[in-house]
Amino acid sequence: MTKQPVSSHPSPVVVTDAACDLPADAIEQYGITVAPLRLLFGDEAYRSGIDMTTGQFYQRLARGDVHPTTSQPTVPEFMELYRRVGQSGAPILSIHLSEGLSGTVNIARQAARELADLAITVHDSGTITAALGIQVLTAARAARSGCAIAQIIPMLEADYRRGDMLFSVDDLSYLHRGGRIGAVRYQIGQALRIKPIITVAKTGEHSGTYVSVGRVRSLSKAVDAFVKHIVDHVGAGSQLRAISLFGDDPALAEQLNAQLADQFDCVYLEIMPTAPVLGVHVGPKALGIGYAPGDWPT
């Protein structure tokens, strides 16, 4: 780890949103505040992680009677959250999913502008789910070690540049119904039983949105494809921080973590069900990973 100079100012408070996949014990340990996003099943609305747990979400999704959608918090809701976490006078670092995938980060910016008396920095992670989780945990660890926000932001940018996220799905209908792929791609994919490997683009006209970077014939094949992608990206034997994700069955994610443990020096390796905010688009049969090379900066 690189030793960072310690700031004399109060340690920042870290805020994120419910699109962040990070184990509950890490959220509790580092005092991370999570802004809930809404899950909408027709006229039924639930706050992710508050009114509906991840397990309850996948049970409700399995009924298949209504395709769910999501919506971000409102400006007043973000303002209320910021006032609450900012009571101590500590600066706030608010890290959110890609602007290309949700309006959440812009709502957070609007709320921050309304609260000029609070020191709020809103950061677009450029990604989602476990890759967002890696950035948030980097920030929380750095804040606890005494780093100021100006020192933390470059760490997040390095995680973004050097890391990545990947996911694949068994049933393309969730991506299709959510408007993430067109009808032709959906029909061809279903007919050929193709499982796309999807990431969030970092460059070009699709930057910040989902793009396909490969395809496999089954989710079990995706395990090998993910590992090969990461080996090619960061090099076998390198230090790695990673969070593997699943929908309603952890078996393939467990296989993925076992292969990662064999191939890399895993500084941090976790497994968890993916947030319902992503589950809306990938369905219950999904596999994903977010990762960044190297040790924690602090």
C-alpha angles and dihedrals in degrees: 000000000000113000110234125206111257119240121228090216125091113283113261122255112232120223127182137159138252092268086074114101108207128138114265093238091058091049090051096042094054098035094241114175116218121204107215121234120210124251113206122201099180105292093350114098126190133177107235111245093008111055094017129031123213091255092051090049094056091046089053092045091053091062087069096199096119127025106228127227133192137228133191127241118274125250092254090051092052091046091053091049093048092049090051097048093039096057092102092058093245117141116255125229108195113192119188145177120277118297087225091064103038143010091231097105092051091050088052090051092051091050091049091053090054091055104059091158091066126070101234125167115189116201128192106217091200089224144054146230117006094001087055087047092056090053093047092050090047088054095046093049091048092048091051091051090056103261119150122231091256088059094045100051094067088052090055091047090052091051089050095048096044100034135060146187129229134183139171133192137211096212119042092195092088092055090045096049090046090055094246095121131026128248095256095052089045094052094045092046093049093046093050094037090235118168111204122218106223134193137165111265117239099192141029132032092318095052111146094018136092118281132172117245099175146335140236136189096238141011089249088060088051090067091063092041092053093049092048090049092053093044090051091046103046106009130254114281093025123133111266140187113200144162118199119206138204139176114224100332124055097194099101093041088054089052089049093052091048091055092045090052089054095047103039145036093250110207090176125013122169139161129208144148111273120254115270088240088071093031089066088066101035104037128217097304104066142123127203146160139194119196147164128192124241135027125304110284090234 
